[in-house]
Amino acid sequence: MDLKILLKYLPICVLLLLCNSYGFSTSSVEPIEIVPIEKGPYLVGTTNVEVAAKYTSIGDEAMEAYLSGDAGTLEFIQYVTDILKHPKSAWVVNVMIPNEPEMYGPVSGMTLPVLAYIAYPTIIEQHPNSYTFPYHNGAYGHFENMLDAGELPKFAESNKRYPLIVDSHGYTAHGFYDVGRVHELASQGYIVAVINYGDKRAQVPDSKNHHVAFLRPLFTKAVIDSLLNSEAFGPNIDSNNIGMAGYSLGGTTALAMSGGKLFGKSAAVTDTRIKANVIAAPWVGGDDVMAFGQDSFALTNVVAPTLTLIATNDEIAKPTFILQAVKQLNGPTYVVDLIGQGHGFEPGSWVDRKNWEALFFAAYLKNDAAAMKLLKSGRSMKGGNIDIQRLRYQTDKN
């Protein structure tokens, strides 16, 4: 065969081969791809995260330290809340940590602040305040319409209750990488809370740092409580439709919140209000330790519908362990493979993640029948990289 012809048809050949290996028909290529949900009709506002002037030029390394909680020491912990221009106008929740060193490590008995930023559908009359967070990933951290100090949110539909999505980042990372994705979700009619966990505040050198995993659900529940109990957001949140989106340890956090008892601890925080999860490259354990016990058996407590995205070449969140974990879930399950991806996805696979997420939350948090039909029958998402849904892993246990 001529080399040019071979190269032209190679992507189709690869896709057909993958389709055959996943056990579904390839009689028509057309039904294989789902057209992604577009950016929604709403303008998006966010709570204030403006940095004080004297910190705007501290440089990437110093800013990273504040974002991850790596600044200071255990005796004098520093965190991103210390550099905000209007800390009283930011969404900061002070969380009292139980005095249980076995679970919460060196920060047991302390009270730590947790910063979240909240994105929501807003109206055109809301005062425009474009802001770019001062960090080298500024392209990721641009806020279209950030509230000024003391300003309250105005919703696109003042009497409407919107589903809430809680976004949970990876281990020792932060919540300012994905602002564009968060804005897109909010534009589709969600309130989105992005939590900045500050994992390194509790990190201990030469330790497995399991206590960081226990802290995250504690922080997450506190942020959800703060939103539901607030006058600013509570009346506009549909408390019956709360979902979580998590990457890596953020996926672990979502599973733990949904009922998976971490490391066999009955006192680990869970929250039955979580009704749906999208978890990307979730860490569930490895050869020496499993987050949810042998064969991830503790995940049998999870009944929330869950979409799991697996990076097929991932050496950190290994596909074999994730697939074993998925089998234990007791709610509707969906599995999508991001073909050829490692733990740090290529840009096209981040796009795939965003598009599957939008489809899944439309189906389960908005009860969109068309989205549900596509979710149950779709083989891959148009655009991005090669991604294949394992239809044989779909279950509908509840």
MARMAR-413284 format. One record per residue (C-alpha): residue in one letter; residue number from 1; z, x, y. Coordinates in Angstrom, 1 decimal, m for minus. Each point is the difference from the previous one (the first is absolute). Layout:
MARMAR-413284
NODE resn resi      z      x      y
NODE    A  NUM      Z      X      Y
...
//
This chain:
MARMAR-413284
NODE resn resi      z      x      y
NODE    M    1    0.0    0.0    0.0
NODE    D    2   m0.8    1.2    3.5
NODE    L    3    3.2    1.5    1.7
NODE    K    4   m0.5   m2.1    3.1
NODE    I    5   m0.2   m3.3   m2.0
NODE    L    6    3.1    1.0   m2.0
NODE    L    7    2.0    0.7    3.2
NODE    K    8   m1.1   m3.3    1.5
NODE    Y    9    1.3   m2.1   m2.9
NODE    L   10    3.0    2.2   m1.0
NODE    P   11    2.6   m2.2    1.9
NODE    I   12   m1.3   m3.1   m1.7
NODE    C   13    0.1    1.7   m3.4
NODE    V   14    3.6    1.1    0.6
NODE    L   15    1.1   m3.5    1.1
NODE    L   16   m1.7   m1.6   m3.0
NODE    L   17    1.6    2.5   m2.4
NODE    L   18    3.4   m0.7    1.6
NODE    C   19   m0.6   m3.8   m0.3
NODE    N   20   m0.8    0.3   m3.7
NODE    S   21    3.1    2.1   m0.6
NODE    Y   22    2.2   m2.6    1.7
NODE    G   23   m1.3   m2.7   m2.3
NODE    F   24   m1.9   m2.4    2.3
NODE    S   25   m3.6   m1.1    0.3
NODE    T   26   m2.5    2.1    2.0
NODE    S   27   m2.9   m2.5   m0.3
NODE    S   28    0.1   m0.3    3.8
NODE    V   29    1.1    2.7    2.5
NODE    E   30    0.4   m2.6    2.8
NODE    P   31    3.3   m1.6   m1.1
NODE    I   32    1.6    3.4   m0.5
NODE    E   33    0.7    0.5    3.7
NODE    I   34    2.3   m1.9    2.3
NODE    V   35   m0.9   m0.2    3.7
NODE    P   36    3.2    1.1    1.8
NODE    I   37    1.9   m2.4    2.3
NODE    E   38   m0.9    0.8    3.5
NODE    K   39    2.4    0.8    2.9
NODE    G   40    1.6   m3.3    1.0
NODE    P   41   m0.4   m2.0    3.2
NODE    Y   42    3.4    0.8    1.5
NODE    L   43    0.9    2.6    2.6
NODE    V   44    2.9    2.2   m1.1
NODE    G   45    3.2    0.8    1.7
NODE    T   46    2.7    2.5   m1.1
NODE    T   47    3.6    0.7    0.9
NODE    N   48    0.8    3.0    2.2
NODE    V   49    0.0    3.5   m1.4
NODE    E   50   m0.7    2.0    3.1
NODE    V   51    1.2    3.6    0.0
NODE    A   52    2.0    1.4    2.9
NODE    A   53   m2.0    2.3    2.3
NODE    K   54    1.8    3.2   m0.8
NODE    Y   55   m0.9   m0.4   m3.7
NODE    T   56   m3.6   m0.9    0.3
NODE    S   57   m1.1    3.7   m0.2
NODE    I   58    2.4    1.4   m2.5
NODE    G   59   m2.8    0.6   m2.5
NODE    D   60   m0.9   m1.2   m3.4
NODE    E   61    2.6    1.9   m2.0
NODE    A   62    2.9   m1.2    2.1
NODE    M   63   m1.3   m3.6    0.1
NODE    E   64   m0.4    0.0   m3.7
NODE    A   65    3.6    1.1   m0.3
NODE    Y   66    1.2   m2.9    2.1
NODE    L   67   m2.2   m2.5   m1.9
NODE    S   68    1.1    1.1   m3.4
NODE    G   69    3.7    0.5    1.0
NODE    D   70   m0.2    3.7   m0.6
NODE    A   71    1.4    0.9    3.4
NODE    G   72    3.6    1.2    0.2
NODE    T   73    2.5    0.2   m2.8
NODE    L   74    2.1   m2.4   m2.1
NODE    E   75    2.8    0.6    2.6
NODE    F   76   m2.4   m0.8    2.8
NODE    I   77   m2.9   m2.1   m1.2
NODE    Q   78   m3.0   m0.5    2.3
NODE    Y   79   m2.6   m2.6   m0.5
NODE    V   80   m2.9   m1.6    1.9
NODE    T   81    2.4   m2.4    1.8
NODE    D   82    1.4    3.0    1.9
NODE    I   83   m3.3    0.6    1.8
NODE    L   84   m1.0   m3.6    1.0
NODE    K   85   m0.3   m0.9    3.7
NODE    H   86    1.3   m3.5   m0.5
NODE    P   87    2.2    0.1   m3.2
NODE    K   88    1.5   m3.4    0.9
NODE    S   89   m3.4   m1.6    0.1
NODE    A   90   m1.2    1.5   m3.3
NODE    W   91    0.7   m1.7   m3.3
NODE    V   92    2.9    2.1   m1.2
NODE    V   93    2.4   m1.3   m2.7
NODE    N   94    3.3    1.8   m0.5
NODE    V   95    0.7    0.0   m3.8
NODE    M   96    3.5    0.5   m1.5
NODE    I   97   m0.4    1.9   m3.2
NODE    P   98    2.6   m0.7   m2.7
NODE    N   99    2.4    2.8   m0.9
NODE    E  100   m1.6    0.6   m3.4
NODE    P  101   m1.0    3.7   m0.2
NODE    E  102   m1.5   m0.4   m3.5
NODE    M  103   m2.6   m2.3    1.5
NODE    Y  104   m0.3    1.0    3.6
NODE    G  105    0.8    3.6    0.0
NODE    P  106    1.1    1.9    3.1
NODE    V  107   m0.5   m2.9    2.4
NODE    S  108    2.4   m2.3   m2.0
NODE    G  109    2.4   m1.9    2.4
NODE    M  110   m2.1    0.8    3.0
NODE    T  111   m1.9   m2.2    2.4
NODE    L  112   m3.6    1.0    0.6
NODE    P  113   m2.6   m1.4    2.3
NODE    V  114   m3.3   m1.2   m1.4
NODE    L  115   m3.1   m0.3    2.2
NODE    A  116   m2.7   m2.5   m0.8
NODE    Y  117   m2.9   m1.1    2.1
NODE    I  118   m1.1   m3.6   m0.3
NODE    A  119   m3.7   m1.1    0.4
NODE    Y  120   m0.8   m3.7    0.5
NODE    P  121   m2.8   m2.4    1.1
NODE    T  122    0.2   m0.3    3.8
NODE    I  123   m1.8   m1.8    2.9
NODE    I  124   m2.3    1.4    2.6
NODE    E  125    2.5   m0.7    2.8
NODE    Q  126    2.5    2.5   m1.5
NODE    H  127    0.2    3.0    2.3
NODE    P  128   m2.4    2.7   m1.3
NODE    N  129    1.7    3.4   m0.6
NODE    S  130   m2.2    2.3   m2.0
NODE    Y  131    2.0    2.9   m1.4
NODE    T  132   m0.7    3.0   m2.3
NODE    F  133    3.0    1.6   m1.7
NODE    P  134    0.1    3.7    0.9
NODE    Y  135   m0.7    1.6   m3.3
NODE    H  136   m3.0    1.9   m1.4
NODE    N  137   m1.1   m3.1   m2.0
NODE    G  138   m0.3   m1.8    3.2
NODE    A  139   m3.2   m1.7   m1.3
NODE    Y  140    2.3   m1.7   m2.5
NODE    G  141    2.8   m0.8    2.4
NODE    H  142   m1.7   m2.1    2.7
NODE    F  143    1.7   m3.2    1.0
NODE    E  144   m2.4   m2.6    1.6
NODE    N  145    2.6   m2.1    1.8
NODE    M  146    3.6    1.3    0.0
NODE    L  147    2.8   m1.9    1.6
NODE    D  148    1.6    1.4    3.1
NODE    A  149    3.7    0.6    0.1
NODE    G  150    1.9   m3.3   m0.1
NODE    E  151   m3.2   m2.0   m0.6
NODE    L  152    0.1   m2.7   m2.8
NODE    P  153   m2.9   m0.7   m2.3
NODE    K  154   m2.4   m2.9    0.6
NODE    F  155   m1.7   m1.3   m3.1
NODE    A  156   m3.6   m1.1   m0.2
NODE    E  157    1.3   m3.4   m1.3
NODE    S  158    3.5   m0.5    1.3
NODE    N  159    1.1   m2.6   m2.6
NODE    K  160   m1.6    1.7   m3.0
NODE    R  161    1.9    1.9   m2.7
NODE    Y  162   m1.9    3.0   m1.2
NODE    P  163    0.5    1.8   m3.3
NODE    L  164    1.9    3.3    0.3
NODE    I  165   m1.2    3.3   m1.6
NODE    V  166    2.3    3.0   m0.2
NODE    D  167   m1.8    3.3   m0.1
NODE    S  168    1.8    2.9   m1.9
NODE    H  169   m1.4    3.5    0.4
NODE    G  170    0.2    3.0   m2.4
NODE    Y  171    2.8    2.4   m0.6
NODE    T  172    1.0    2.0    3.1
NODE    A  173   m3.0   m1.3    1.9
NODE    H  174    0.2   m2.6    2.8
NODE    G  175   m1.5   m3.3    1.2
NODE    F  176   m2.3    1.3    2.7
NODE    Y  177   m3.0    1.0   m2.2
NODE    D  178   m1.3   m3.5   m0.6
NODE    V  179    0.2   m1.8    3.4
NODE    G  180   m3.7   m1.1   m0.2
NODE    R  181    0.4   m1.5   m3.4
NODE    V  182    3.2   m1.8    1.1
NODE    H  183   m1.8   m1.4    3.1
NODE    E  184   m2.8   m1.3   m2.2
NODE    L  185    2.5   m1.8   m2.3
NODE    A  186    1.8   m1.5    3.0
NODE    S  187   m3.4   m1.1    1.5
NODE    Q  188   m0.5   m2.1   m3.2
NODE    G  189    3.2   m2.0    0.7
NODE    Y  190    3.0    2.0   m1.3
NODE    I  191    3.1    1.4    1.5
NODE    V  192    0.2    3.6   m1.2
NODE    A  193    3.1    2.1    0.0
NODE    V  194   m0.5    3.7   m0.5
NODE    I  195    3.2    1.8   m0.9
NODE    N  196    0.6    3.7    0.9
NODE    Y  197    2.5    1.0   m2.7
NODE    G  198    0.8    3.5    1.2
NODE    D  199    0.4    1.2   m3.6
NODE    K  200    0.9    3.5    0.8
NODE    R  201    3.2   m1.1    1.7
NODE    A  202    1.5   m0.4   m3.5
NODE    Q  203   m2.0    2.7   m1.8
NODE    V  204    2.0    2.7   m1.8
NODE    P  205   m1.6    3.3   m0.9
NODE    D  206   m0.5    0.8   m3.7
NODE    S  207    0.7   m3.7   m0.9
NODE    K  208   m2.1   m2.8   m1.5
NODE    N  209    1.1   m2.0    3.0
NODE    H  210    0.2   m3.3   m1.9
NODE    H  211    2.3   m1.3    2.7
NODE    V  212   m2.9   m0.1    2.4
NODE    A  213   m1.6   m2.6   m2.4
NODE    F  214    3.2   m2.1    0.2
NODE    L  215    0.2    0.2    3.8
NODE    R  216   m3.5   m1.4    0.5
NODE    P  217    0.7   m3.6   m1.4
NODE    L  218    3.3    0.0    2.0
NODE    F  219   m2.0    0.8    3.2
NODE    T  220   m2.8   m2.4   m0.9
NODE    K  221    2.3   m3.0   m0.5
NODE    A  222    1.8    0.8    3.2
NODE    V  223   m3.2   m0.1    2.0
NODE    I  224   m1.1   m3.3   m1.6
NODE    D  225    3.4   m1.5    0.8
NODE    S  226   m0.3    1.2    3.6
NODE    L  227   m3.4   m1.6    0.4
NODE    L  228    0.9   m3.3   m1.6
NODE    N  229    3.2   m0.3    2.0
NODE    S  230   m1.6    0.9    3.3
NODE    E  231   m1.0   m2.3    2.8
NODE    A  232   m3.1    2.1    0.7
NODE    F  233   m1.6   m0.2   m3.5
NODE    G  234    2.1   m2.2   m2.2
NODE    P  235   m1.4   m3.4    1.1
NODE    N  236   m3.5    1.2   m0.7
NODE    I  237    0.5    1.6   m3.4
NODE    D  238   m0.9   m2.0   m3.1
NODE    S  239    3.0    1.1   m2.1
NODE    N  240   m1.5   m1.5   m3.1
NODE    N  241   m2.9    2.5    0.1
NODE    I  242    1.2    3.5    0.4
NODE    G  243   m1.9    2.9   m1.6
NODE    M  244    0.2    3.8   m0.3
NODE    A  245   m2.6    2.6    0.2
NODE    G  246    1.0    3.5   m1.2
NODE    Y  247   m1.6    3.3   m0.7
NODE    S  248    1.6    2.6   m2.4
NODE    L  249    3.8   m0.2    0.4
NODE    G  250   m0.8   m3.1    2.2
NODE    G  251   m1.4   m1.6   m3.2
NODE    T  252    3.2    0.9   m1.8
NODE    T  253    1.9   m1.6    2.9
NODE    A  254   m2.0   m3.2   m0.3
NODE    L  255    0.7   m0.2   m3.8
NODE    A  256    3.7    0.6    0.6
NODE    M  257    0.2   m2.6    2.7
NODE    S  258   m1.7   m2.5   m2.4
NODE    G  259    2.6    0.4   m2.7
NODE    G  260   m0.6    3.3   m1.8
NODE    K  261    3.5    1.6   m0.3
NODE    L  262   m0.4    3.7    1.0
NODE    F  263    1.4    2.5   m2.5
NODE    G  264    1.9   m2.7   m1.8
NODE    K  265    2.4   m0.7    2.9
NODE    S  266    1.0   m3.6    0.1
NODE    A  267    1.2    0.4    3.6
NODE    A  268   m3.5    1.0    1.2
NODE    V  269   m1.3   m2.2    2.8
NODE    T  270   m2.6   m2.7   m0.8
NODE    D  271   m1.3   m2.9    1.9
NODE    T  272   m1.4   m3.2   m1.6
NODE    R  273   m1.8   m0.9    3.3
NODE    I  274   m2.8    2.5   m0.9
NODE    K  275   m2.8   m2.3   m1.3
NODE    A  276   m2.9    2.5   m0.3
NODE    N  277   m0.6    3.8   m0.3
NODE    V  278   m2.9    2.3    0.6
NODE    I  279    0.9    3.4   m1.3
NODE    A  280   m2.2    3.1    0.2
NODE    A  281    0.6    3.0   m2.2
NODE    P  282    3.6   m1.1   m0.7
NODE    W  283    2.4    2.6   m1.3
NODE    V  284    1.8   m1.4   m3.0
NODE    G  285    1.1    3.3   m1.6
NODE    G  286   m1.3    2.9   m2.0
NODE    D  287    0.6    2.0   m3.1
NODE    D  288    3.7    0.8    0.9
NODE    V  289    1.2   m3.2    1.7
NODE    M  290   m1.1   m3.6    0.3
NODE    A  291    0.9   m2.0    3.1
NODE    F  292    0.4   m3.3   m1.9
NODE    G  293    1.2    1.3   m3.3
NODE    Q  294   m1.7    0.7   m3.3
NODE    D  295   m3.5   m1.5    0.0
NODE    S  296    0.8   m1.5    3.4
NODE    F  297    1.8   m2.8   m1.8
NODE    A  298    2.1   m0.9    3.1
NODE    L  299   m3.2   m1.4    1.6
NODE    T  300    0.2   m3.0   m2.3
NODE    N  301    2.1   m1.4    2.8
NODE    V  302   m2.9    0.0    2.4
NODE    V  303   m1.7   m3.4    0.2
NODE    A  304   m1.8    0.5    3.4
NODE    P  305   m3.8    0.2   m0.3
NODE    T  306   m1.0    3.6    0.2
NODE    L  307   m3.3    1.8    0.6
NODE    T  308    0.2    3.7   m1.1
NODE    L  309   m2.6    2.6    1.2
NODE    I  310   m0.1    3.0   m2.3
NODE    A  311   m1.6    3.4    1.0
NODE    T  312   m1.6    1.0   m3.3
NODE    N  313    0.5    3.8    0.6
NODE    D  314    3.5   m0.3    1.4
NODE    E  315    2.4    2.7   m1.3
NODE    I  316    3.0   m1.3    1.9
NODE    A  317   m0.2   m3.8   m0.7
NODE    K  318   m1.6    0.4   m3.4
NODE    P  319   m2.2   m2.9   m1.2
NODE    T  320    1.6   m0.1   m3.5
NODE    F  321    3.4   m0.6    1.4
NODE    I  322   m1.2   m2.6    2.5
NODE    L  323   m1.9   m2.0   m2.6
NODE    Q  324    3.1    0.0   m2.2
NODE    A  325    2.0   m1.3    3.0
NODE    V  326   m2.6   m2.7    0.8
NODE    K  327    0.3   m1.4   m3.6
NODE    Q  328    3.7   m0.7    0.6
NODE    L  329   m0.5   m2.1    3.1
NODE    N  330    0.7   m3.7   m0.5
NODE    G  331   m2.1   m1.4    2.8
NODE    P  332   m3.8   m0.2    0.6
NODE    T  333   m1.4    3.5   m0.2
NODE    Y  334   m3.2    1.7    1.2
NODE    V  335   m1.0    3.6   m0.5
NODE    V  336   m2.7    1.8    2.0
NODE    D  337   m1.1    3.6   m0.8
NODE    L  338   m1.0    2.3    2.8
NODE    I  339   m2.4    2.1   m1.9
NODE    G  340    0.3    3.8    0.3
NODE    Q  341    2.8   m0.2    2.5
NODE    G  342    3.1    2.3    0.1
NODE    H  343    3.3   m1.0    1.6
NODE    G  344   m1.3    0.5    3.5
NODE    F  345   m3.0   m2.3    0.1
NODE    E  346   m3.3    0.8    1.6
NODE    P  347   m0.8   m2.1    3.1
NODE    G  348   m2.3   m2.4   m1.8
NODE    S  349    2.8   m0.8   m2.5
NODE    W  350    2.5   m0.8    2.8
NODE    V  351   m2.7   m2.5    1.2
NODE    D  352    0.0   m1.4   m3.5
NODE    R  353    3.7   m0.3    0.0
NODE    K  354    0.0   m1.8    3.3
NODE    N  355   m2.7   m2.5   m1.2
NODE    W  356    1.7   m0.8   m3.3
NODE    E  357    3.3   m0.5    1.9
NODE    A  358   m1.6   m2.5    2.4
NODE    L  359   m1.5   m2.0   m2.8
NODE    F  360    3.2    0.0   m2.1
NODE    F  361    2.3   m1.1    2.8
NODE    A  362   m2.5   m2.7    1.1
NODE    A  363    0.2   m1.3   m3.6
NODE    Y  364    3.8    0.1   m0.5
NODE    L  365    1.5   m0.2    3.5
NODE    K  366   m2.5   m2.4    1.5
NODE    N  367   m0.9   m1.9   m3.2
NODE    D  368   m3.7    0.5    0.8
NODE    A  369   m1.9   m1.5   m2.9
NODE    A  370   m3.2    1.9    0.8
NODE    A  371    1.9    3.3    0.1
NODE    M  372    1.7   m0.8   m3.3
NODE    K  373   m3.3   m0.7   m1.7
NODE    L  374   m1.4    3.4    1.2
NODE    L  375    3.2    1.8   m1.0
NODE    K  376   m0.2   m1.4   m3.5
NODE    S  377   m3.7    0.7   m0.6
NODE    G  378   m0.8    3.0    2.3
NODE    R  379   m0.9    3.3   m1.7
NODE    S  380   m0.1    2.3    3.1
NODE    M  381    0.2    0.0    3.8
NODE    K  382   m3.1    0.5    2.0
NODE    G  383    0.1    3.2    2.1
NODE    G  384    2.3    2.9   m0.4
NODE    N  385    0.0    2.0   m3.3
NODE    I  386   m0.4   m1.1   m3.6
NODE    D  387    2.7   m2.4   m0.9
NODE    I  388    0.2   m2.2   m3.1
NODE    Q  389    2.4   m2.9   m0.8
NODE    R  390    1.4    0.1   m3.5
NODE    L  391   m0.6   m3.7   m0.7
NODE    R  392    1.6    0.2   m3.4
NODE    Y  393    3.3    0.9    1.7
NODE    Q  394    0.1   m3.2    1.9
NODE    T  395    2.9   m2.2   m1.1
NODE    D  396    1.4   m3.2    1.4
NODE    K  397    3.5   m0.1   m1.5
NODE    N  398    1.5   m2.4    2.4
//
